[in-house]
Amino acid sequence: MTRRRILILNTAVLTGWALALYAAWLLGQRKLAATEASLQLGAMPLFGSWEWHFEPDLLVPIAVGGLLIAVLPLVAARRRWRWVVLATALGGVAISLALAFAHSHPLTWTDIHHHYGDPIHYVDDAGGASAFLETYTDIQATDHFAIHLQSHPPGLVLFLWTAAQIGLKGLIFENTLALLGAAAAIAAALVIARDVAGERLARRAAPFLVITPAAFWHSNADIIFGGVTLAAVACLILATGRRGAKAAWLTVAGGLLAGAALMLSFSAALLAIPFLVVAVMRRRWRIILAGGALAALVILLPLAWGYWWLEGLHTTRDRYYAGVASDRGYWYFLYANLAVFALALGPAIAVALARLRRRRMWIVVGSCLAAVAIADLSGMSSSEVERIWQPFMPLVLLAGCALTRPRAWLALQLAVAVLLAAALRVQW
């Protein structure tokens, strides 16, 4: 492709990206004007409120991001693979902390304590973990139960309750979980990319997993769900490319992690699509069966204490449509969700998707986009996808491997992230 054609393509995609966001905002204003209900979206179609605050704290993500833009492409190109994975994961933690600092103090930036940490009292109120599981679906259907808990299986609450029994609790512990989730998601995405598309493309994609507007929203439990789920997908995909004991151990680890992910979030099931695509392509039917059986075993185990995963999913759907989702509606957010997803990925990734020509990388990126499409069509995400769809984002960010002169594109990504930190206030 000639430079002229590349320039035209880049300009067209960036213009389309900006117009798509403007259209989502404009249609959102009309929707707000046409409804009498409170949609709880002060920054329509984003959750939060627009509050410009140009303060010295913004220099922190600018400085950290600038350093990462200068260093990461060199590390990704020249260092040994294990150091590339480590540096990229640590870089993701650094930019997440820096953006959080610019938004609020880093020790108060997570919503996990409010939505999951405080409600661990439900476990004690029920009489312990077993009684909590037995009655979870019943209390999930009550109005006084926190909306975040109504929307998820009981896995994270039980984990936090168990951790609290040995003294691991509070904001620092919960912030650490979020950052570990971000690091695990980034590392897992890199491992998947290397195994399916090759090390060269994975190295080129690495910096784009770090410098992304999505990092602004690494302050909630969904990034923990993403870390666990993508770690499961990575283990299972690695298993499809190996034989013998390695394949067996990876299948066991991946299957158990997949079950754990399903007990954290119902949407984790959609990230089975990238694994299934790769496993079918490689004709590793035993990995599919064994990994699926182990995941099923994990979600069947709580039946011994009265919790049935499918019943929980059904209750979640009922509660979702009985709440604000019924006011928000379906058709507008069918479009707006995708616009917000494009914002979280950033303009560089929009261009990268248009320029990506590598079939094996498209296997990873495209299968994840298919999962996003299903999530959107399901109607179970009426806004707040900048948070809810965090588990899908790392695999789509791998498209960044298609971009040449990465530092200029990374600078554009950083500019959008800092702009969000300066303009948007969120409660998580």
C-alpha positions as CSV (number, residue, x, y, z in Angstrom):
1,M,0.0,0.0,0.0
2,T,1.4,3.4,-1.0
3,R,1.9,6.2,1.4
4,R,-0.9,8.2,-0.2
5,R,-3.3,5.3,0.2
6,I,-2.2,4.8,3.8
7,L,-2.7,8.5,4.5
8,I,-6.2,8.5,3.0
9,L,-7.1,5.3,4.9
10,N,-5.8,6.7,8.2
11,T,-7.7,10.0,7.7
12,A,-10.9,8.3,6.8
13,V,-10.8,5.9,9.8
14,L,-9.9,8.6,12.3
15,T,-12.7,10.8,11.0
16,G,-15.1,8.0,11.1
17,W,-14.0,7.2,14.7
18,A,-14.6,10.8,15.8
19,L,-18.0,11.0,14.0
20,A,-19.1,7.7,15.5
21,L,-18.5,9.1,19.0
22,Y,-20.2,12.4,18.1
23,A,-23.2,10.6,16.8
24,A,-23.4,8.5,20.0
25,W,-23.3,11.7,22.1
26,L,-25.8,13.5,19.9
27,L,-28.3,10.6,19.8
28,G,-27.8,10.3,23.6
29,Q,-28.8,13.9,24.2
30,R,-32.0,13.3,22.2
31,K,-32.7,10.2,24.1
32,L,-32.2,12.1,27.4
33,A,-34.6,14.8,26.2
34,A,-37.2,12.3,25.2
35,T,-37.4,10.3,28.4
36,E,-38.6,11.3,31.8
37,A,-36.7,8.6,33.6
38,S,-33.3,9.0,35.2
39,L,-30.8,7.0,33.1
40,Q,-28.0,7.6,35.6
41,L,-25.7,8.6,32.8
42,G,-24.4,12.1,33.5
43,A,-21.8,11.8,30.7
44,M,-24.1,10.1,28.2
45,P,-23.4,7.5,26.8
46,L,-20.6,7.1,29.4
47,F,-21.2,6.5,33.1
48,G,-20.1,9.5,35.3
49,S,-20.2,13.2,34.8
50,W,-18.3,15.7,32.7
51,E,-16.2,17.8,35.0
52,W,-13.2,19.5,33.5
53,H,-10.3,19.6,35.9
54,F,-6.9,20.7,34.6
55,E,-4.6,20.1,37.6
56,P,-0.9,19.3,38.1
57,D,-1.9,15.7,38.9
58,L,-2.4,15.3,35.1
59,L,1.4,15.6,34.7
60,V,1.8,12.2,36.3
61,P,0.1,10.1,33.5
62,I,1.7,12.3,30.9
63,A,5.2,11.7,32.4
64,V,4.6,7.9,33.0
65,G,3.0,7.5,29.6
66,G,5.8,9.4,27.9
67,L,8.4,7.2,29.5
68,L,6.6,4.1,28.5
69,I,6.2,5.2,24.9
70,A,9.9,5.9,24.8
71,V,11.0,2.6,26.4
72,L,8.4,-0.1,25.6
73,P,8.8,-0.4,21.8
74,L,12.6,-0.9,22.4
75,V,12.1,-3.5,25.1
76,A,9.4,-5.3,23.0
77,A,11.7,-5.4,20.0
78,R,15.0,-6.3,21.6
79,R,14.7,-8.1,24.9
80,R,14.1,-11.8,25.6
81,W,10.4,-12.8,25.5
82,R,10.0,-13.3,29.3
83,W,11.2,-9.7,29.9
84,V,8.9,-8.4,27.2
85,V,5.9,-10.0,29.0
86,L,7.0,-8.7,32.4
87,A,7.8,-5.2,31.2
88,T,4.5,-4.9,29.4
89,A,2.5,-6.2,32.4
90,L,4.3,-3.8,34.8
91,G,3.8,-1.0,32.3
92,G,0.1,-1.6,32.3
93,V,0.1,-1.4,36.1
94,A,2.1,1.9,36.0
95,I,-0.2,3.7,33.5
96,S,-3.3,2.5,35.3
97,L,-2.0,3.9,38.6
98,A,-0.9,7.1,37.0
99,L,-4.3,7.7,35.4
100,A,-6.0,6.8,38.7
101,F,-3.8,9.3,40.5
102,A,-4.8,12.0,38.0
103,H,-8.5,11.1,38.6
104,S,-8.4,10.6,42.4
105,H,-6.0,9.5,45.1
106,P,-4.8,6.0,44.2
107,L,-5.8,4.6,47.6
108,T,-9.4,5.5,47.0
109,W,-9.8,4.8,43.3
110,T,-11.4,1.4,43.3
111,D,-15.1,0.5,43.4
112,I,-14.4,-3.0,44.6
113,H,-14.6,-2.1,48.3
114,H,-17.9,-0.3,47.9
115,H,-19.6,-2.9,45.7
116,Y,-18.0,-6.1,46.8
117,G,-15.9,-5.5,49.9
118,D,-18.5,-3.9,52.1
119,P,-21.2,-6.4,51.0
120,I,-19.2,-9.4,52.3
121,H,-21.4,-8.9,55.4
122,Y,-24.1,-10.7,53.5
123,V,-22.0,-13.9,54.0
124,D,-22.0,-13.5,57.8
125,D,-25.6,-12.4,57.8
126,A,-26.6,-15.6,56.0
127,G,-24.7,-17.7,58.5
128,G,-21.5,-18.5,56.6
129,A,-20.4,-19.4,53.1
130,S,-22.5,-22.5,52.6
131,A,-25.7,-20.7,53.8
132,F,-24.8,-17.7,51.6
133,L,-24.6,-20.0,48.5
134,E,-27.8,-21.7,49.4
135,T,-29.7,-18.4,49.6
136,Y,-27.8,-16.3,47.0
137,T,-30.3,-16.5,44.2
138,D,-33.1,-15.5,46.6
139,I,-31.3,-12.5,48.0
140,Q,-30.1,-11.7,44.5
141,A,-33.7,-11.0,43.6
142,T,-34.3,-8.6,46.4
143,D,-34.3,-4.8,45.9
144,H,-31.9,-4.1,48.9
145,F,-29.1,-6.3,47.3
146,A,-26.4,-4.2,45.7
147,I,-26.9,-3.9,41.9
148,H,-23.3,-5.1,41.2
149,L,-24.1,-8.3,43.1
150,Q,-27.4,-8.8,41.4
151,S,-25.4,-8.9,38.1
152,H,-22.8,-11.5,39.0
153,P,-22.3,-14.9,40.5
154,P,-21.1,-15.0,44.1
155,G,-17.5,-15.8,43.4
156,L,-15.8,-12.5,44.1
157,V,-17.8,-11.8,47.3
158,L,-16.9,-15.3,48.6
159,F,-13.3,-14.8,47.7
160,L,-13.1,-11.4,49.5
161,W,-14.9,-12.9,52.5
162,T,-12.5,-15.8,52.6
163,A,-9.5,-13.4,52.3
164,A,-10.9,-11.2,55.1
165,Q,-10.9,-14.3,57.4
166,I,-7.1,-14.2,57.3
167,G,-6.8,-10.4,57.5
168,L,-6.5,-9.6,53.8
169,K,-9.0,-6.8,53.3
170,G,-9.4,-3.1,52.7
171,L,-8.6,-0.7,49.9
172,I,-4.9,-1.5,49.5
173,F,-5.7,-5.2,49.1
174,E,-8.5,-4.6,46.7
175,N,-6.5,-2.1,44.6
176,T,-3.8,-4.7,44.4
177,L,-6.3,-7.3,43.1
178,A,-7.4,-4.8,40.4
179,L,-3.8,-4.1,39.3
180,L,-2.9,-7.9,39.3
181,G,-6.0,-8.4,37.2
182,A,-4.8,-5.8,34.7
183,A,-1.3,-7.3,34.6
184,A,-2.6,-10.8,34.2
185,A,-4.9,-9.8,31.3
186,I,-2.1,-8.0,29.5
187,A,0.3,-11.0,30.0
188,A,-2.3,-13.5,28.9
189,A,-3.1,-11.5,25.7
190,L,0.5,-11.4,24.8
191,V,0.9,-15.2,25.4
192,I,-2.2,-15.9,23.2
193,A,-0.9,-13.6,20.5
194,R,2.5,-15.3,20.4
195,D,1.1,-18.8,20.3
196,V,-1.4,-18.1,17.6
197,A,0.1,-15.3,15.5
198,G,3.8,-15.6,16.2
199,E,6.3,-13.8,18.4
200,R,7.1,-11.0,16.0
201,L,3.5,-9.7,15.8
202,A,3.0,-10.2,19.6
203,R,6.1,-8.0,20.2
204,R,4.8,-5.3,17.9
205,A,1.4,-5.4,19.7
206,A,2.8,-5.2,23.2
207,P,3.0,-1.4,23.8
208,F,-0.6,-1.0,22.6
209,L,-1.8,-3.2,25.5
210,V,-0.4,-0.7,27.9
211,I,-1.0,2.8,26.4
212,T,-4.7,2.7,25.8
213,P,-7.7,4.8,27.0
214,A,-9.1,1.6,28.5
215,A,-6.5,1.9,31.3
216,F,-8.5,4.9,32.6
217,W,-11.2,2.4,33.7
218,H,-8.8,-0.2,35.4
219,S,-10.4,0.7,38.7
220,N,-13.1,-1.9,39.1
221,A,-13.7,-5.6,39.5
222,D,-14.2,-6.2,35.8
223,I,-10.5,-6.0,35.2
224,I,-10.1,-8.8,37.8
225,F,-12.6,-10.8,35.9
226,G,-10.6,-10.1,32.7
227,G,-7.4,-11.2,34.3
228,V,-8.8,-14.6,35.4
229,T,-10.7,-15.2,32.3
230,L,-7.9,-14.4,29.9
231,A,-5.5,-16.5,31.9
232,A,-7.9,-19.4,31.5
233,V,-8.1,-18.8,27.7
234,A,-4.3,-18.5,27.5
235,C,-3.7,-21.8,29.3
236,L,-6.3,-23.6,27.1
237,I,-4.9,-22.2,23.8
238,L,-1.4,-23.1,24.9
239,A,-2.6,-26.6,25.5
240,T,-3.9,-26.9,22.0
241,G,-0.4,-26.4,20.7
242,R,1.3,-29.0,22.9
243,R,1.3,-32.7,23.5
244,G,1.7,-35.0,26.5
245,A,2.1,-33.8,30.0
246,K,2.4,-30.1,29.2
247,A,-0.9,-30.2,27.3
248,A,-2.5,-32.1,30.2
249,W,-1.4,-29.7,32.9
250,L,-2.3,-26.6,30.8
251,T,-5.7,-28.1,30.2
252,V,-6.3,-28.7,33.9
253,A,-5.1,-25.2,34.8
254,G,-7.2,-23.6,32.0
255,G,-10.3,-25.6,32.8
256,L,-10.2,-24.8,36.5
257,L,-9.5,-21.1,35.9
258,A,-12.4,-21.1,33.3
259,G,-14.7,-22.4,36.0
260,A,-13.5,-19.8,38.5
261,A,-14.0,-17.1,35.9
262,L,-17.6,-18.2,35.3
263,M,-18.2,-18.0,39.1
264,L,-16.9,-14.4,38.9
265,S,-18.8,-13.2,35.8
266,F,-21.5,-14.6,33.6
267,S,-20.0,-12.9,30.5
268,A,-16.8,-14.9,30.9
269,A,-18.5,-17.6,28.9
270,L,-18.2,-15.5,25.8
271,L,-14.4,-15.6,25.9
272,A,-14.6,-19.3,25.2
273,I,-15.1,-18.2,21.6
274,P,-11.4,-17.4,20.9
275,F,-10.3,-20.6,22.5
276,L,-12.9,-22.7,20.6
277,V,-11.8,-21.1,17.3
278,V,-8.2,-21.9,17.8
279,A,-8.9,-25.4,19.2
280,V,-11.2,-26.3,16.2
281,M,-8.6,-24.9,13.8
282,R,-5.9,-27.2,15.4
283,R,-8.4,-30.1,15.8
284,R,-7.8,-30.5,19.5
285,W,-11.1,-32.0,20.4
286,R,-9.9,-33.6,23.6
287,I,-8.7,-30.2,24.9
288,I,-12.2,-28.8,24.3
289,L,-13.9,-31.7,26.0
290,A,-11.5,-31.9,29.0
291,G,-11.3,-28.1,29.5
292,G,-15.1,-27.8,29.3
293,A,-15.6,-30.7,31.7
294,L,-13.3,-29.2,34.3
295,A,-15.0,-25.7,34.0
296,A,-18.4,-27.4,34.3
297,L,-17.2,-29.3,37.4
298,V,-16.3,-26.0,39.1
299,I,-19.7,-24.4,38.4
300,L,-21.5,-27.6,39.3
301,L,-19.7,-27.9,42.7
302,P,-21.7,-25.1,44.4
303,L,-24.9,-27.2,43.7
304,A,-23.8,-29.1,46.8
305,W,-24.7,-26.0,48.8
306,G,-27.7,-25.0,46.7
307,Y,-26.4,-22.5,44.2
308,W,-27.1,-23.3,40.5
309,W,-25.2,-21.1,38.0
310,L,-27.9,-21.1,35.3
311,E,-30.6,-20.1,37.8
312,G,-28.3,-17.3,38.9
313,L,-28.0,-16.2,35.2
314,H,-31.8,-16.2,34.8
315,T,-32.3,-14.2,38.0
316,T,-29.6,-11.7,36.8
317,R,-31.5,-11.2,33.6
318,D,-34.8,-10.7,35.3
319,R,-33.3,-8.2,37.8
320,Y,-31.4,-6.4,35.0
321,Y,-34.6,-5.6,33.1
322,A,-36.5,-4.8,36.2
323,G,-33.9,-2.0,36.9
324,V,-32.6,1.0,35.0
325,A,-32.0,-1.1,31.9
326,S,-35.7,-1.0,31.2
327,D,-35.5,2.8,31.1
328,R,-32.3,2.9,29.0
329,G,-33.8,0.7,26.3
330,Y,-32.2,-1.5,23.7
331,W,-31.8,0.1,20.3
332,Y,-29.8,3.2,21.2
333,F,-27.3,1.3,23.3
334,L,-26.9,-1.4,20.6
335,Y,-25.0,1.4,18.8
336,A,-23.7,3.5,21.6
337,N,-22.1,0.5,23.3
338,L,-19.9,-0.1,20.3
339,A,-19.0,3.6,20.1
340,V,-18.0,3.6,23.8
341,F,-16.0,0.4,23.1
342,A,-14.2,2.2,20.3
343,L,-13.4,5.1,22.6
344,A,-12.0,2.8,25.2
345,L,-9.8,1.0,22.6
346,G,-8.7,4.4,21.2
347,P,-8.3,5.9,17.7
348,A,-5.1,4.1,16.9
349,I,-6.8,0.7,17.3
350,A,-9.6,1.8,14.9
351,V,-6.9,2.5,12.3
352,A,-5.1,-0.8,13.2
353,L,-8.2,-2.8,12.6
354,A,-8.6,-1.3,9.2
355,R,-4.9,-2.0,8.4
356,L,-4.6,-5.5,9.9
357,R,-3.9,-8.0,7.2
358,R,-2.4,-10.9,9.2
359,R,-4.8,-13.8,9.1
360,R,-3.5,-15.5,12.3
361,M,-3.8,-12.3,14.3
362,W,-7.3,-11.8,12.9
363,I,-8.2,-15.2,14.3
364,V,-7.6,-13.8,17.8
365,V,-8.9,-10.3,17.3
366,G,-11.8,-11.3,15.1
367,S,-13.0,-14.0,17.4
368,C,-13.0,-11.6,20.3
369,L,-14.9,-9.0,18.3
370,A,-17.5,-11.8,17.6
371,A,-17.8,-12.2,21.4
372,V,-18.3,-8.4,21.7
373,A,-21.0,-8.5,19.1
374,I,-22.9,-11.3,20.9
375,A,-22.6,-9.3,24.2
376,D,-24.0,-6.3,22.5
377,L,-26.9,-8.1,20.8
378,S,-27.8,-9.9,24.1
379,G,-29.1,-6.6,25.5
380,M,-27.4,-7.3,28.8
381,S,-25.1,-4.3,28.5
382,S,-27.2,-1.1,28.3
383,S,-24.2,1.3,28.7
384,E,-21.2,1.1,31.2
385,V,-19.4,-1.1,28.7
386,E,-16.2,0.9,29.3
387,R,-16.2,-1.2,32.5
388,I,-18.2,-4.3,31.7
389,W,-16.3,-5.1,28.5
390,Q,-12.9,-4.8,30.0
391,P,-12.2,-8.5,29.7
392,F,-12.6,-8.3,25.9
393,M,-10.3,-5.3,25.3
394,P,-6.8,-6.8,25.6
395,L,-7.4,-9.3,22.7
396,V,-8.7,-6.5,20.4
397,L,-5.8,-4.2,21.4
398,L,-3.5,-6.8,19.8
399,A,-4.5,-5.3,16.4
400,G,-2.0,-2.6,17.2
401,C,0.6,-4.9,15.6
402,A,-0.5,-3.5,12.2
403,L,0.7,0.0,12.9
404,T,4.1,1.2,11.8
405,R,5.8,4.1,13.7
406,P,4.2,3.0,16.9
407,R,5.3,5.9,19.1
408,A,3.2,8.5,17.2
409,W,0.1,6.2,17.5
410,L,0.9,5.5,21.2
411,A,1.1,9.3,21.8
412,L,-2.4,9.7,20.3
413,Q,-3.7,6.9,22.6
414,L,-2.1,8.6,25.6
415,A,-3.6,11.9,24.7
416,V,-7.1,10.4,24.7
417,A,-6.5,8.7,28.0
418,V,-5.3,11.9,29.7
419,L,-8.2,13.8,28.2
420,L,-10.6,11.3,29.8
421,A,-8.8,11.8,33.1
422,A,-9.2,15.5,32.8
423,A,-12.8,15.6,31.7
424,L,-14.6,12.6,33.2
425,R,-15.5,11.9,36.8
426,V,-16.6,8.4,37.7
427,Q,-17.5,6.7,40.9
428,W,-15.4,3.7,40.1
